[in-house]
Amino acid sequence: MQKWNAEAGYEEVGLRQDNSEPRTTDRECSERVREKEAAAAVAAAAEKYALVKQAHAAARRAEKGE
């Protein structure tokens, strides 16, 4: 992305001073945080599902008298 600089004209925005790689924007950071939160929520839901499934299996075994 380019930005107007009064002294230098157009310049690239988002590059480090050594121009090695782009900086991470706030938007990208927010997206990464949301992705990590979503992954954590999925993992928690999967764990809860596994616990419920185990509890139901134990209840069925108890009903059968195993």
Summary of the structure (lengths in Angstrom):
residues: 66
radius of gyration: 25.9
end to end distance: 67.4
largest distance: 84.0
contacts: 111
relative contact order: 0.07
helix: 59%
strand: 15%
